[in-house]
Amino acid sequence: MFFDIMFASNAPSGAVGVGGAPGESVFLKAGAEGMEPEPYLDATDYRTMNVDKGGGNSGEGDAATIVGTAENGLPAEKVDPGNPPYVMLERSHEHGYTVTASEDGELWLLVGTHSGFEGLTGIYYQGISVTLESVA
C-alpha cells in the first residue's frame, strides 16, 4: 500500500516548544485497517482508538506507520512565531503491513498526526492518493 500525501504546514524546522517541537515532534502517520476506526475513552479517561495506530508520538502500529514529520523546512529563526507561513509539502510512504479487508470487503484508510507538541501546529491536507496491491 502506497500513499502520496500533499499538505500545507506552518511548523518551521528547528523550533522549540512545550512537549517537543511544533514540527519535528508532530508525526504524520498513514495506513489501513479492516474494521472501522472509532474513538473511545480508556480506563483513565484518555481518548484513544480501537485500532493499532502505534503508541507514543513516534510509535508505529499495524494500522498506521510513520510517514514523516510536520516540519516545513523554513528555519525557525527566520519565521515570525506569531504568524508562521504555510509551506506545501508532499510525502510518499509505503505502509509495510499487510491489511486484510473486512468480511464485507471494506478497508478503512488512515491518515493523521500523532503529536508530542503541546501547542497548535497548522496542517491542511490538500490531497491524498493511495495505491493498493493485492497479495492474493
MOVENVEN-V957121 format. One record per helix or strand of 2 or more residues. SS is the DSSP state (H for helix, E for strand). FROM is the first residue (numbers start at 1). LEN is the number of residues. If there is no record, write none. Layout:
SS/FROM/LEN, SS/FROM/LEN
This chain:
E/2/8, E/11/3, E/26/8, E/39/3, E/47/3, E/65/5, E/71/5, H/76/3, E/87/8, E/108/8, E/123/9
